[in-house]
Structures are given as C-alpha cells and as structure tokens.
Amino acid sequence: MSPIFKDLANAIRFLSVDAVQKANSGHPGLPMGMADVATVLFKYYLRFNPKNPKWINRDRFILSAGHGSMLLYSLLYLTGYKSISIKDIQNFRKLNSVCAGHPEYDENSGIETTTGPLGQGLSNSVGMAIAEEIMKKKFGSSLINHKTYVVASDGDFMEGISHEAMSLAGHLKLKNLIVFFDNNKISIDGSTDLSVSDNYKKRFESYGWSFQEVNGHNEKEISKAIKKSLKSKKPNLISCKTIIGYGSPNKAGKSSSHGAALGDVEVELVRKKLKWQHKPFEIPKEILNEWKEIGEKGILQEKKWNQIYNKKSKKIKDELLRVINNKLPKNFEEIIQDQKKKFFHLKPNIASRQSSASVLERITSSLPELVGGSADLSGSNNTNTKYSIPIKHSNFKGNYLHYGVREHAMAGIMNGMALHKGIIPYGGTFLVFLDYCKPSLRMSALMGLKVIYIFSHDSIGLGEDGPTHQPIEHLTHLRAIPNLNVFRPADTIETLECWELALKNNNTPSVIALSRQKLPFVTETLTKQNMSGFGAYDIKKNGSSPEVTLIASGSEVQIAIEAFNKLKNHNINSKVVSMPCQELFNKQSEDYKNKILEKNSIKISIEASSITGWEKYVGQKGASIGMESFGKSAPIKDLYEHFNLTSNNIVELSKKMLGK
Ligand SMILES: Cc1ncc(C[n+]2csc(CCOP(=O)(O)OP(=O)(O)O)c2C)c(N)n1
C-alpha cells in the first residue's frame, strides 16, 4: 500500500526533529510546520532532477528562511540527491557536513543559494525569476520555462529587503515566482503581534501580486492554490496558515519550538502524537521509495527537455552552454586588446566612471549575458550605454534593469541572477551607499558569485554633496570581506583592465570604485599584459634604489606622480606604485611583493579614504595620508587642500622622514 500523504510529510518532520536533537542545536519548528506544503510542492509540482542538480530548466526551490535548513536537507535526501546521505543528516551542524547550520550554496548539491540572513533568499528568488524571463526571451520558451518557488517566514517579510524586492517583482509582473509564506505568527520573541500588524493581503496586492491564503496543513487547499498560481499573470504569494512545531504536544504554536532541540522527552511525545514508530533516522522502505519515485520523475522530465534541446540549432545550443558555463566569447581577448590600444592612443583625461562607460560601450554588444543596472543613478554611475535596453514587464529582451532606489534588493537580485546562471550582472550606486547593500554583497562573496558592483563617487573627490555622500571607511570595509576583489583604477587603461579581471573571475565578485572627477591619463607604456592583475605595479621610477616609495590608488595616483616630480627637484629618488587592487597584490609571490615595496625605501601611501589597512604596505616606519574624519561640503580642490591630500604634503613628509 502506498504511504499516505501524512507519512511523506512526517518523514521530513522526523528527520528534522531527530537531526536537531542529535546536534542539540538547530530549528525544528519550521520544518515541522512547513512539511505539508513542501510535500505537496515536491510531490505534484516541482520539476527537478536529483541526478542532475544543474539542469538549467529545473524549477528553483529557495528556502529563504534558512534557519529551517533541515526542511531542505530532508527533501534533498528523500528525493535522492547524491549530495546528501543519511549520514550527512546525522552529521547536521558538524564540521564540514554538507548539512551546515544554514544552507550553503553548492551548485552540485541542490542547495540553490546560501540563506540564513532573513530576506536574502527572497531577493535572490526575484533575481532568478528575472533571469528566467530574460533567458526565455533569448533562448525561447521551449528551452527556458521554469518556475521559482520560495519558502519565506515572518522574519523574511519583516526585513526591509523584502519590501524592496517584492515591490520590484510586482512591477515586473514576475508571474513565475511563487512564494509560500510560512504564516505561523511566531518569531523568536514570541507572537508576531508584538511587532507587526501588516495586512499582508493589502501589502502584496498593492505591489501587484496575486494573494491567496490556505490552511498550510491541508493537502487539497495547498495544491489548489499552487495550481491557480501556475496560471497567474502576476507574482504569487500563498499565505500558508501553519502551526510552528506541528505535532509537538507542548511546543507546537510556540516560539519554544523555533530554534532549539525539542528535548528527548518531547521528541518521544511527538512520535506518539504523530504515530511515528520508527527509530531516529529510520525511514520505512515504502515511504523512502515513494519519495525516491517523486525524485525519479525528474529524470524523464530532463530527458524530454534534452530532446527539445538537441533539436535546436548548433548556434543556440553552443550559446546556451557558453553562458551557463560562464565562458566569455572567443573574441573577448581581442576586444580588450583592441580597446586598450585605442585608449592608449587617445590618452583621455576623463573620470574613471566615464572610462567604465567607454569599456561597457565596447563590450556590451559582444557580451549578451551582461545585464546592467543601477539603483536610480544610471547617469551618475555611467552604468548604461547606448546599447542598454531597459528591461520591462512587457519586454524582457533588454539588458538593463532600473532597480529604482533599492540598493539592497539590487544586490540580492544580482546574486539571484548569477545563481540562476546565464547572466553576468553588474549594478551601480554611489560607494557611500554600500551601506545600503552590504548584507547582499557579503553573500556574493560568501557564495563566490560573479557579480560586479560599480561604485562611483568613490571619495571626497565628489565635492559639494558633502559628508553624507563622501565615502570614508567604505574601501576598508570592502577590503575586509574575504573573497572580494576591490578595484580602484587610476585611469582609462586601468579601468579597462579592472573590468577584464572582474569578467574573467568566475568565483569572486568584484567592486570597481570609480571617480566622479576627471583623472589624468597616467599609463606610461602599452602592455599586452594586464598590469592591474598584479594588484600593484611601478608606474614611475627614478633611479634603481629609490629612497621613497609612494603607493596610491585611483584618483590619488596623479598626486603621487606630482610628488614624484617635485621630489626629483629636491634630488630625492622616488617611485610611484599604482595599487588598483590590494587583494590581487596580496596573492603575488614574495619576490614580486618585495620588489614593488622596495625594502630599503621609506613608504608613504596616499588614498582619499580611511588609512586603516595601509600599515600592511607602508610598514611601521612608513606613513599614510588619507582621511581620518568625515569629509566636508566644498569644491574638490579646496577639499584636497583642507585634508592635506597634496603633493606638497607628500614632499614635506618625505623630507622629514628622510631627515633632509
Ligand atoms: C537578518 C537576520 N536577522 C536576524 C536573524 C536571526 N533570526 C533567525 S530566525 C528569526 C526570526 C524567526 O521568526 P520567523 O521568521 O517567523 O521564523 P519561525 O519562527 O517561523 O521559524 C531571527 C530574528 C536572521 N537570521 N537574519
């Protein structure tokens, strides 16, 4: 006899309860509450193939409420993903277990994104749904036609990012997005009545979503709602009235089931109440078989899709494979070299944000997978070009997203597009507004995604807008994030090189910090080699053993060069190192680093930013010129004088340090 629906759902409940009990930490409440919804989704609707977690046209399943990770691990194990065995589940939360405390993205595991910081998964799912629409337009609806399903909790919807992301999803009418709201009215502090009284129906309808409410423990109601969503012309919220910790006699409906093991005694009581007589981690054969059959349906689904794919032209097949495997077009190298020559010939004195626009203008038409955007600062970030076509709900053929003033959602959505595959997202705002998107940027780095952040107005050099708009500590913050390349190019050539590096790195996101103000062209020689790829290199050198080494980035390289010339007049041999990327420099050989940092010279760094972090390069005997306070509102020239970011200051300091 086939196991009844409740048995399938209870298999999730008990794997979760027992794994949390064994680890003596974790969150049993959510998996117990959402097991029925997940069972309906996986049993009847979700198109996925556990044998190939990377199948491009699979439906995506995102557990935005990442604390309920055991829900996801149970589903992946039960449906037959190789990545998660019963042993892994027994090792929940142990060192190196794939079943980590919160889901950690791995494209081979079925874990579609890293979640845990509430709200991130929701914004990722919007990015995935956008990516699906864009790719559908490009490759045709016979190849790309999947859904994005999400489980989100009260906490997800309290977070600001959810408002930004859901609003944009409504605006874009992302009909293939289906979000299950685990509406259990419980969060950590107790009842959600303590802190929220939103009318979710009105909230979502005002965004332009379709809203349905169901009993989250009623198979038929859940199924009916999903069926209706599949025909919707709008994004879908299915509010599932659930009981957190469902099945626990003493903890169901209470926050005590949210984030701690239930305890041996209570676990036994749950077993009695749900009539589950099996030992921990033991799933009866017929239940496991039925779950495996649910997973096996996907083999046929993918096979059918492969038949469609195989009938496509070679051009379409190759292009789809190229973009989903993150390979740049064959002529990319040529384009970069050609543009480099052009820049070198022209030697433009333009703001690096304009240089970035020139690079984009050159590469956009050859890189159809590039999808740009800005949080309402397109003209200032110079993120759009004459080849940028806005993406609208009526036209997903475009390559440019107007995110509106939604920096946080922009970053979360870019992560979602990169996770989906097939798209290289870049997006812009002012560097100072990093603070408004940092949680998602951190996730780009943690997941190792190719996401490119264009942060213009990168210093007090932006001038009159004043200290609210002038970044000070931001580069230091960024440089402290592991697996993130922070670029700050000095001129057009370096900007091109930094873009090249960002586009070639498939596992590390990039920030390209760009100036508002004009910068002189400083590159002395045309090289095929990407000099910025060394992180730092000599841009000027006087004599074989300089007494002073000046290290600068971006807009301050010109000041260092000015100082270099003045020092020459004082008979002091110096050199200038341009350091567009500290992270790449840190990875060079000791020999290279020693050569650039000139052991026997005194070292002075100059950057219109916090000096924190520069000690590493200038050493104890060195000095750093930078910002040690907030900026001020004034014309740029006055600001650089006021804050002593001048070549005269460098010269005086050098003389003093050399005792001359
Ligand atoms: C950004 C963020 N802030 C705080 C937390 C800590 N936290 C984890 S779950 C949670 C709220 C729990 O309530 P709910 O989202 O309703 O989940 P449920 O209790 O239903 O499982 C909080 C505050 C977090 N994970 N992410």
The ligand as a MOL file (V3000), in Angstrom:
LIG
                    3D

  0  0  0     0  0            999 V3000
M  V30 BEGIN CTAB
M  V30 COUNTS 26 27 0 0 0
M  V30 BEGIN ATOM
M  V30 1 C 18.8290 39.4140 9.0260 0
M  V30 2 C 18.5540 38.4710 10.1520 0
M  V30 3 N 18.2570 38.9780 11.3610 0
M  V30 4 C 18.0660 38.1490 12.4090 0
M  V30 5 C 18.1810 36.8060 12.2670 0
M  V30 6 C 18.0230 35.8680 13.4670 0
M  V30 7 N 16.7410 35.1400 13.3360 0 CHG=1
M  V30 8 C 16.6840 33.8890 12.8590 0
M  V30 9 S 15.1100 33.3500 12.6590 0
M  V30 10 C 14.4910 34.8050 13.2400 0
M  V30 11 C 13.0090 35.0760 13.2810 0
M  V30 12 C 12.2000 33.8950 13.4530 0
M  V30 13 O 10.8910 34.1180 13.1010 0
M  V30 14 P 10.2900 33.6020 11.7450 0
M  V30 15 O 10.9870 34.2300 10.6350 0
M  V30 16 O 8.8400 33.7860 11.8250 0
M  V30 17 O 10.6560 32.0670 11.7210 0
M  V30 18 P 9.8990 30.8880 12.5060 0
M  V30 19 O 9.9380 31.2390 13.9680 0
M  V30 20 O 8.5360 30.8280 11.9750 0
M  V30 21 O 10.7210 29.6760 12.1960 0
M  V30 22 C 15.5030 35.6780 13.5880 0
M  V30 23 C 15.2990 37.0200 14.1700 0
M  V30 24 C 18.4980 36.3190 10.9850 0
M  V30 25 N 18.6430 35.0270 10.7430 0
M  V30 26 N 18.6440 37.1690 9.9530 0
M  V30 END ATOM
M  V30 BEGIN BOND
M  V30 1 1 1 2
M  V30 2 1 2 3
M  V30 3 2 2 26
M  V30 4 2 3 4
M  V30 5 1 4 5
M  V30 6 1 5 6
M  V30 7 2 5 24
M  V30 8 1 6 7
M  V30 9 2 7 8
M  V30 10 1 7 22
M  V30 11 1 8 9
M  V30 12 1 9 10
M  V30 13 1 10 11
M  V30 14 2 10 22
M  V30 15 1 11 12
M  V30 16 1 12 13
M  V30 17 1 13 14
M  V30 18 2 14 15
M  V30 19 1 14 16
M  V30 20 1 14 17
M  V30 21 1 17 18
M  V30 22 2 18 19
M  V30 23 1 18 20
M  V30 24 1 18 21
M  V30 25 1 22 23
M  V30 26 1 24 25
M  V30 27 1 24 26
M  V30 END BOND
M  V30 END CTAB
M  END
